[in-house]
Amino acid sequence: MEIAGCHSLQLSYPSKCSQLHGHNWIVTVHCKSRELNADGMVVDFTEIKNKIHGYLDHGNFNELLPFNPTAENIARWICDQIETCWRVEVQESEGNIAVYEED
């Protein structure tokens, strides 16, 4: 899914990313289950879109999320929102992708 949003990063070193700036984030959510539900799904994609896209799209991630909104932290947060999720990829720009996986 694609999410438009802005953030600024609080870093331990000087960076232009400390200024408020935006991205069109590309998010890939991987879910798994040993069994499918009664509808033949692991999870309805609409549920994922509502929880993630519906909350973050066109928002200021610094205001919406209770942590430094790095791509890595955002990936972890997304994974925590979906019960069957085990892996999330967050691309903030071409070639810059963070991956979070649960053990």
C-alpha angles and dihedrals in degrees: 000000000000120000125187112210146136134228143163122216128226102215136174091235135047111277138159085229087076086077119081109266138155141234139185094234119207110210126190117190120197118200131180140183137173088229136029120235123248089278093054095254139116089213133340109256088220089064091054093046093049094048097044111020093033091055103038107030113117091357137125103251091204088063097040101044128056096222143053099292101228116154088252094053091045090052091052092047092051091050090052092053096060116061096210096041118117103162136030129184118199118190113190095176136354110299094008108102130157120199125199121190130180116224 
